[in-house]
Amino acid sequence: MTPAPVALTCGEPAGIGPELAVLAWKDLGPRLPFFWIGDPGHLPAGTAVAEISDPAEAPSAAQRGLPVLPHAFPAPTQPGTPDPANAQGVIDVIERAVDLVQSGAASAVCTAPIHKQALQDGAGFTYPGHTEYLAALGGIDRAVMMLAGPQLRVVPVTIHIALAEVPAALTPDLIDHTIRVTHAALIARFGIAAPRLAVAGLNPHAGEGGKMGREEIEVIAPVLDRLRAEGMEITGPLSADTMFHGPARARYDAAVCMYHDQALIPIKTLDFDRGVNVTLGLPFIRTSPDHGTAFDIAGRGLANPSSTIEALKMAWAMAGGTP
C-alpha cells in the first residue's frame, strides 16, 4: 500500500524554506508525493502553485505545480527579514502538519528551518527548538535527535546546552534512554534487524583510564555493560577522534555521541549538503534538512536544495514509500 503524502512545513517564511520547497518539487515532481503547508504569497514570484484542499490531492496536483495546502499568514514576507507578525503562523503550521500525520492524512512531517529568536520575539515561543516542540506535540517527555547522511548516522545525547553543562547533564538515565530509542528506531524505521552502535566517551581518549576524566568509568561504561547484557551490540566508550574515519564507520550503524558538536562536526564534514535531521522516539515520522534559515542568501537564488530533497526522501522511505 502506498503511504499518504509527506507534509512539508513552510518554516520561517523570510528564510530559504519557501524557495527550497519549489526546488524540491522541481527535482522530485510526482515521483515522491509531498505537499507544502504555508501561505502561497510567501513563495517566490512565478512559482507554479497547485492549491489543494486535501493531502490526498497532492500526487495529481504535483503534475501542475507545487502542491500547496494554503495556510494564511497575517503579513507578507521580505526575504532575509523575519516579521514578528508571522511567528504564530509558523508555529501553527507545524502543529497542523503533526495533526495531519496523526490523523493519517499525511505519512510523515518534513520541517523547513525555523528561526527560534523570531518565534520567541513574535509569539513567545518557549521551546529550545523544533525537536522539543515536536516532542510536546507528540505527548512525550523527550525525543532523540539523529543526523543521518549517506555515510554516517550520529545521535548526540545532549543537544542544545552549553559545553560546560554537559558533564552534569550526562546521567545514566539519559544515556540509557538515548541508546534505547536509537536502537529501536534503527529496527523500526531503518529496517536494521540487529543494529550495531558505537558510543563515544566524553573526554579526550575516552578518559584514558581515568587520567583525563572519570565519566567514562563511572557514568557511561556501566550503562553500556547493562545494555550489552540485554543483547545489544554496542562498542565503547570509544575515543571520539578515532570513530569517524572510513574503516571505523563500517563497523557500526549509528554513533552515539555525548554532546552536540562531537556528533555534528563529523557528519557535516562528510555530508554537509545531504545531512538530514531525524527525530527519533516520536509517535510519528519527522525529518528536516540539516541547516538553518540562511537569511543572508534568502531570495537570491543561491540556496542548495540537496538537504531538503534528502529529508523528503528519507521521510518517504521511513513511511514505507519506494524510491
VENSULGI-V579965 format. One record per backbone hydrogen bond with DSSP energy under -0.5 kcal/mol. CO is the residue of the C=O (numbers start at 0). NH is the residue of the N-H. If there is no record, write none. Layout:
co/nh
CO/NH
CO/NH
This chain:
co/nh
4/106
4/107
5/7
5/34
6/8
6/109
7/36
10/12
11/14
11/16
13/79
15/19
16/20
17/21
18/22
19/23
20/24
21/25
22/26
23/27
24/28
27/30
28/31
32/5
34/7
35/37
35/68
36/9
37/39
37/70
38/41
39/42
43/46
46/48
47/65
48/50
49/67
51/69
53/56
54/57
56/60
57/61
59/62
60/63
60/64
65/49
66/35
67/51
67/69
68/37
76/78
77/80
80/77
81/83
82/85
83/86
85/89
86/90
87/91
88/92
89/93
90/94
91/95
92/96
93/97
94/98
95/99
96/100
97/101
98/102
99/103
99/104
99/105
100/103
107/6
108/286
109/8
110/288
112/11
113/115
114/118
115/119
116/120
117/121
118/122
118/124
119/123
128/132
129/133
130/134
131/135
132/136
133/137
134/138
134/139
135/138
143/145
143/279
144/155
145/147
145/277
146/153
147/275
151/148
152/254
153/146
154/256
158/160
161/164
161/165
162/165
164/168
165/169
168/170
170/174
171/175
172/176
173/177
174/178
175/179
176/180
177/181
178/182
179/183
180/184
181/185
182/186
183/187
184/188
184/189
185/191
186/190
190/192
191/194
194/196
194/232
195/252
195/253
196/234
197/199
197/255
198/236
198/237
202/205
203/206
204/207
206/210
206/211
207/210
209/212
213/217
214/218
214/219
215/220
218/222
219/222
219/223
220/224
221/225
222/226
223/227
224/228
225/229
226/231
227/230
231/233
232/196
234/198
237/200
237/239
238/241
239/242
244/248
245/249
247/250
248/251
253/197
254/154
254/256
255/199
256/156
257/157
258/262
259/262
259/263
260/264
262/266
263/267
264/268
265/269
266/270
270/273
270/274
274/289
275/147
275/277
276/287
277/145
277/279
279/143
284/108
285/278
286/110
287/276
288/290
292/15
293/296
293/297
296/299
296/301
302/304
304/308
305/309
306/310
307/311
308/312
309/313
310/314
311/315
312/316
313/317
314/318
315/320
316/319
